[in-house]
Amino acid sequence: MESERRKGLSESLLLYAVTDRRWLGQRTLVDAVRESLEGGVTFLQLREKELDEERFYEEAVQLQELARKYKVPFVVNDNVDIAVRMDADGVHVGQNDMEAGDVRALIGPDKILGVSAQTVEQAVLAEERGADYLGVGAVFSTGSKDDAVEVSFETLKAICEAVSIPVIAIGGITQENTADLAGSGICGIAVISAIFAKENIRKAAADLKTASVEMVNAQV
């Protein structure tokens, strides 16, 4: 049963979108996310560092309803309290956020727990503490996260080989460089500006999904 759950999660991580309203201009986040889902996004994370708690909660509820309409998992970045309060599908935490084991204790065994990792040691520990998947990066230089640490292809591959849970790459990924990740062992890509900074969000998502499928198939 666990292997079936892991396989289903791995498939849903093919094109993972992380929100960031800084790229949206005059568009609302809900409209932008809807377009991304129409284009083929398979997993959605709400990551908003500047909103107050109530506004964050209201937006999270809206986006979860949208994600469920498209049958896409929805997780909240960092804010475990809001994720529990709204019954989100799960939570994603970084190395400087709440420790993975403590998060698992709060959200229970059935929710999705994602953890960011930059080293094999962090990855192995996250799996031991209950992570369901890992987000590894930044695999390329990125302008979406000021404190991003670059992770080499060799380290990305070593992390994939060291754990049994799904791994996605994040950081500076575009339609053009997705193919460079083939052979690493990842099951998908996570993007921010490669979708939400584009004028045609729907097309950007569709093109990235095609690129991700080709990259994953190339390493089988």
Secondary structure, 3 states (H helix, E strand, C coil): CHHHHHHHHHHHCCEEEECCHHHCCCCCHHHHHHHHHHHCCCEEEECCCCCCHHHHHHHHHHHHHHHHHCCCCEEEECCHHHHHHHCCCEEEECCCCCCHHHHHHHHCCCCEEEEEECCHHHHHHHHHCCCCEEEEECCCCCCCCCCCCCCCHHHHHHHHHHCCCCEEEECCCCCCCHHHHCCCCCCEEEECHHHHCCCCHHHHHHHHHHHHHHHHHHCC
